[in-house]
Amino acid sequence: MDKPPILQIGPYPQWDQEPLDATFQVHRYFEAADKEKLLAEVGPSIRAIATRGELGANRAVIEACPKLEVISVYGVGFDAVDLQACRERGIRVTNTPDVLTNDVADLGIAMMLCQSRGMIGAETWVRDGSWAQKGLYPLKRRVWGRRAGVLGLGRIGFEVAKRLKGFDMQIAYSDVEAKPYASDMTFVADPVELAKQSDFLFVTLAASAATRHIVGHKVIEALGPEGMLINISRASNIDEEALLGALETGKLGSAALDVFEGEPKLNPRFLALDNVLLQPHHASGTIETRKAMGQLVRDNLTAHFAGQALPTPVL
Ligand code: 8YV
């Protein structure tokens, strides 16, 4: 049987590329110098798109592929896929939930600890000789026993909260409704109230048009000059202008961010700040998890072309 032609939007590790190339006729969008030319040439034959969470597939790409049947996303977030364009044509969409949950939660906790205890600055203190010349490293803020808020108690938010319990923290959360599986945490419907009651606010919401800038001026200012914002979801959940302004003026104490508007290019104002920890969108970036994500991307594509039920559909 002929290999189904697919469009690959972004690169994958070699251990995923090889089996993908073996099963499908892969056209590499990300390698094309002239992307429109590639779409004009191969678009009419494309039956599937393999993409990554942060890259998705926009309407122009989807419309350039009239025979498109399925989009398989390497990532739990599918907000970068134009779902409306998919619905209009009955195009299926899959993602990679569950396999990355624990690693994403781990990184969120690591970011909180690293930032609160000033570990990046402490490393520099040792390496640049400040320890020997200036003496003790400036004191930082404790984590254990303090108040944590989790904005979005889905799979990842729940795992973050579970880990926070190990630090004897007082945990509250916001979501569209109280969750039956969170009876030992305080439900606070309003994100501004949640921020008021938090020293550390984790953003773990699945991004959508409805959650865009849910963390705006009010939430940020409610978190306040002693508060820390940790984002392991999507940049669009936070009003970045409001965040930058609050970090620059001290209205917000600090932030630890894995995601940025326009990433991998980020607003240079972030680089000038010493109260922010910057991470390169790698919360799911362990070998174990990325292998499981790649497998799930292929499993969804293979199931589709075999006429079987999709393992992890979102549409
Ligand atoms: C990325 C993610 O997909 O799961 C998500 O939604 O954003 C990440 O796991 C990852 O950077 C791979 O592209």
Boltz pocket constraint, residues with backbone or C-beta under 6 A from the ligand:
constraints:
  - pocket:
      binder: B
      contacts: [[A, 52], [A, 53], [A, 54], [A, 74], [A, 75], [A, 76], [A, 77], [A, 78], [A, 96], [A, 100], [A, 233], [A, 281], [A, 282], [A, 284]]
      max_distance: 6.0
